[in-house]
Amino acid sequence: MKTKPEFHRAIRQLGLILGFVLALPAGAEGPIVLVKIAPVQEKTLTETLTAFGVLDPDPDQVLSLSLPHAGLINRVWVRLGQRVKSGDGLLEVITAPDARMQYLQAQSAVDYAQRELERQQRLLDEQLATKAQLDASRKNLQDARSTLESLQQRGMDVTRETLRAPMDGIVTRLDVSQGQRVQADTTAILIAAEKQLIARLGIEPEDLGTVQPGTPVQITSVFGRDVQVETTIREVHAMIDPDTHLVEVLASIPEQQVNQLVLGSRVLGRVQLASRTALVVPRSAVLGGESEASLYIVADGKARRVPVRTGIEEDDLIEVTGAMKAGDVVVVSGNYELTDGMTVRVSP
């Protein structure tokens, strides 16, 4: 059986191995734990709501280009994601034979209506036709000309037509390919304004009441946290997305910061909610889970266990409420080896 001095010597040897138990003074009743400490601080914290999403073009700044008549896609000069300038050629379309025939028939109808009007005018001059017949011929000519003009506006007067970009932007959708036969009014291309982007974020339905238009939000790229965009919520949708089961909110990206982000990037949004002043400690000072959290306060060389409730986390700090005040000293390293009332020594 070991004597008391031998027991203390064994404790000191164990301390050399584990690195946290120090030599005991004569008459000590238990080990002394080497700890690191930090003060309890009072700080203003902002509650944040984290939401993930994607960088999309502003839906109000997207143009849809459709083909006005049936035809064959002969050439495609752009690719998905390509930047285009106003006036750049996008597609070459060969007018379908049926559409071309429709235009030629309309042209013939105008010629016939013109000759018929002239004939009715001669007959009226010879008193062989009535004015009503002349008016009917004039109306037929107007109708034929209107039909021809409509077909001309739809490009049926040419055998080949080039579809050009109406503005500077990015091709965000391309629904046709070279050699494809298309029908009239087929949507071919979507072009989004390059400088008008939004972050499309998803939030949980239960958080919907805390977010509204104008709420500040910080947008960062999931893969590049060095770029931070400060903006506000523009729209809050009122239904759950059936695919994500989240509610979408939209945040506009300031034009001067658009070049720092890439369209289609995955983004992280930190929605800034209410702010309040609270006591905070380093995250490492808190032990246990949310329902049984605690920390150790050092006073007169002793560690006192204090149950706490945790709140907002900001960087490496966490909000705590319990029997403490600003300026108290808490253990941030070595606290896993402590029990209530244990003697401690502060690491220099």
HUWO-V102064 format. One record per backbone hydrogen bond with DSSP energy under -0.5 kcal/mol. CO is the residue of the C=O (numbers start at 1). NH is the residue of the N-H. E is the energy in kcal/mol with one decimal. If there is no record, write none. Layout:
co=CO nh=NH e=E
co=CO nh=NH e=E
This chain:
co=3 nh=7 e=-2.1
co=4 nh=8 e=-2.2
co=5 nh=9 e=-2.2
co=6 nh=10 e=-2.1
co=7 nh=11 e=-2.0
co=8 nh=12 e=-2.2
co=9 nh=13 e=-2.1
co=10 nh=14 e=-2.1
co=11 nh=15 e=-2.1
co=12 nh=16 e=-1.6
co=13 nh=17 e=-1.2
co=14 nh=18 e=-2.8
co=15 nh=19 e=-2.5
co=20 nh=22 e=-0.5
co=20 nh=34 e=-3.0
co=22 nh=32 e=-0.6
co=25 nh=28 e=-2.2
co=32 nh=22 e=-2.4
co=33 nh=35 e=-0.5
co=33 nh=345 e=-2.7
co=35 nh=347 e=-3.7
co=36 nh=332 e=-2.9
co=36 nh=333 e=-1.3
co=38 nh=330 e=-2.9
co=40 nh=327 e=-2.5
co=41 nh=43 e=-0.5
co=41 nh=280 e=-3.0
co=43 nh=45 e=-0.6
co=43 nh=278 e=-2.7
co=45 nh=47 e=-0.5
co=45 nh=276 e=-2.5
co=47 nh=273 e=-3.6
co=49 nh=271 e=-3.0
co=51 nh=269 e=-3.8
co=52 nh=202 e=-1.9
co=53 nh=267 e=-1.9
co=54 nh=56 e=-0.7
co=54 nh=200 e=-3.0
co=55 nh=264 e=-2.4
co=56 nh=198 e=-2.9
co=58 nh=61 e=-2.3
co=59 nh=62 e=-0.8
co=61 nh=193 e=-2.2
co=63 nh=65 e=-0.5
co=63 nh=191 e=-2.5
co=64 nh=66 e=-0.6
co=65 nh=188 e=-2.7
co=65 nh=189 e=-1.8
co=66 nh=68 e=-0.6
co=67 nh=185 e=-3.3
co=67 nh=186 e=-0.6
co=70 nh=96 e=-2.3
co=71 nh=182 e=-2.6
co=72 nh=74 e=-0.9
co=72 nh=94 e=-2.9
co=73 nh=179 e=-3.4
co=75 nh=92 e=-2.1
co=79 nh=82 e=-2.0
co=82 nh=171 e=-2.5
co=84 nh=169 e=-2.2
co=85 nh=88 e=-2.3
co=88 nh=165 e=-2.6
co=90 nh=77 e=-2.6
co=90 nh=78 e=-0.6
co=91 nh=163 e=-2.4
co=92 nh=74 e=-2.5
co=92 nh=75 e=-1.5
co=93 nh=95 e=-0.6
co=93 nh=161 e=-2.6
co=94 nh=72 e=-2.4
co=96 nh=100 e=-2.5
co=97 nh=101 e=-2.7
co=98 nh=102 e=-2.0
co=99 nh=103 e=-1.7
co=100 nh=104 e=-2.1
co=101 nh=105 e=-2.5
co=102 nh=106 e=-1.8
co=103 nh=107 e=-2.2
co=104 nh=108 e=-2.2
co=105 nh=109 e=-2.1
co=106 nh=110 e=-1.7
co=107 nh=111 e=-1.9
co=108 nh=112 e=-2.6
co=109 nh=113 e=-2.5
co=110 nh=114 e=-2.2
co=111 nh=115 e=-2.1
co=112 nh=116 e=-2.6
co=113 nh=117 e=-2.0
co=114 nh=118 e=-1.9
co=115 nh=119 e=-2.3
co=116 nh=120 e=-2.5
co=117 nh=121 e=-2.0
co=118 nh=122 e=-1.9
co=119 nh=123 e=-2.4
co=120 nh=124 e=-2.2
co=121 nh=125 e=-2.0
co=122 nh=126 e=-1.7
co=123 nh=128 e=-4.0
co=123 nh=129 e=-0.8
co=124 nh=127 e=-1.4
co=130 nh=134 e=-1.6
co=131 nh=135 e=-2.5
co=132 nh=136 e=-2.1
co=133 nh=137 e=-1.9
co=134 nh=138 e=-2.3
co=135 nh=139 e=-2.3
co=136 nh=140 e=-2.2
co=137 nh=141 e=-1.9
co=138 nh=142 e=-2.0
co=139 nh=143 e=-2.6
co=140 nh=144 e=-2.2
co=141 nh=145 e=-2.4
co=142 nh=146 e=-2.3
co=143 nh=147 e=-2.2
co=144 nh=148 e=-2.1
co=145 nh=149 e=-2.6
co=146 nh=150 e=-2.2
co=147 nh=151 e=-2.0
co=148 nh=152 e=-2.1
co=149 nh=153 e=-2.3
co=150 nh=154 e=-1.1
co=151 nh=156 e=-2.4
co=152 nh=155 e=-1.7
co=155 nh=158 e=-1.1
co=159 nh=95 e=-2.4
co=161 nh=93 e=-3.4
co=161 nh=163 e=-0.5
co=162 nh=164 e=-0.5
co=163 nh=90 e=-3.2
co=163 nh=91 e=-1.4
co=165 nh=87 e=-3.1
co=169 nh=84 e=-2.7
co=170 nh=172 e=-0.8
co=170 nh=192 e=-2.7
co=171 nh=81 e=-3.3
co=173 nh=190 e=-2.0
co=177 nh=180 e=-1.9
co=180 nh=73 e=-2.9
co=182 nh=71 e=-2.1
co=183 nh=186 e=-1.2
co=186 nh=67 e=-2.3
co=188 nh=175 e=-2.8
co=188 nh=176 e=-0.5
co=189 nh=65 e=-3.1
co=190 nh=172 e=-2.1
co=190 nh=173 e=-1.2
co=191 nh=63 e=-2.9
co=192 nh=170 e=-2.5
co=193 nh=196 e=-1.1
co=195 nh=197 e=-0.6
co=196 nh=58 e=-2.5
co=197 nh=253 e=-2.3
co=198 nh=56 e=-2.5
co=198 nh=200 e=-0.6
co=199 nh=201 e=-0.8
co=199 nh=251 e=-1.9
co=200 nh=54 e=-1.8
co=201 nh=249 e=-2.4
co=202 nh=52 e=-0.6
co=203 nh=247 e=-2.9
co=204 nh=207 e=-1.7
co=205 nh=208 e=-1.5
co=207 nh=210 e=-1.6
co=208 nh=211 e=-1.1
co=212 nh=215 e=-2.2
co=215 nh=233 e=-2.2
co=216 nh=272 e=-2.4
co=217 nh=219 e=-0.5
co=217 nh=231 e=-2.5
co=218 nh=270 e=-2.5
co=219 nh=229 e=-2.9
co=220 nh=268 e=-3.4
co=221 nh=224 e=-0.6
co=224 nh=221 e=-0.8
co=224 nh=227 e=-1.4
co=226 nh=228 e=-0.6
co=227 nh=221 e=-0.7
co=228 nh=230 e=-0.5
co=229 nh=219 e=-3.0
co=229 nh=231 e=-0.6
co=231 nh=217 e=-2.5
co=232 nh=252 e=-0.7
co=233 nh=214 e=-2.8
co=235 nh=250 e=-2.3
co=239 nh=248 e=-0.6
co=241 nh=245 e=-2.8
co=246 nh=241 e=-3.2
co=247 nh=203 e=-2.6
co=248 nh=237 e=-2.5
co=249 nh=201 e=-2.8
co=250 nh=234 e=-3.5
co=250 nh=235 e=-1.6
co=251 nh=199 e=-3.2
co=252 nh=254 e=-0.5
co=254 nh=257 e=-1.8
co=255 nh=258 e=-1.1
co=257 nh=260 e=-1.2
co=258 nh=261 e=-1.9
co=262 nh=265 e=-2.1
co=265 nh=55 e=-2.3
co=266 nh=222 e=-2.4
co=267 nh=53 e=-2.2
co=268 nh=220 e=-2.4
co=269 nh=51 e=-2.7
co=269 nh=271 e=-0.7
co=270 nh=218 e=-1.9
co=271 nh=49 e=-2.4
co=271 nh=273 e=-0.7
co=274 nh=47 e=-3.1
co=276 nh=45 e=-3.4
co=278 nh=43 e=-2.9
co=279 nh=320 e=-2.4
co=280 nh=41 e=-2.5
co=281 nh=318 e=-2.3
co=282 nh=285 e=-2.0
co=283 nh=286 e=-1.2
co=287 nh=294 e=-1.8
co=290 nh=293 e=-0.6
co=293 nh=308 e=-2.0
co=294 nh=287 e=-3.3
co=295 nh=306 e=-3.2
co=296 nh=331 e=-2.3
co=297 nh=299 e=-0.5
co=297 nh=304 e=-3.1
co=299 nh=302 e=-1.8
co=301 nh=344 e=-2.4
co=302 nh=299 e=-2.4
co=302 nh=304 e=-0.6
co=303 nh=305 e=-0.5
co=303 nh=341 e=-3.4
co=304 nh=297 e=-2.8
co=306 nh=295 e=-1.8
co=307 nh=323 e=-0.5
co=309 nh=321 e=-1.8
co=312 nh=319 e=-2.6
co=314 nh=317 e=-2.3
co=316 nh=283 e=-2.9
co=317 nh=314 e=-2.5
co=318 nh=281 e=-1.9
co=319 nh=311 e=-1.9
co=321 nh=309 e=-2.0
co=322 nh=324 e=-2.2
co=325 nh=328 e=-1.8
co=328 nh=40 e=-2.9
co=329 nh=298 e=-2.5
co=330 nh=38 e=-2.0
co=333 nh=36 e=-1.8
co=334 nh=337 e=-1.3
co=335 nh=338 e=-1.1
co=339 nh=342 e=-2.1
co=342 nh=303 e=-2.3
co=343 nh=33 e=-1.9
co=345 nh=35 e=-2.6
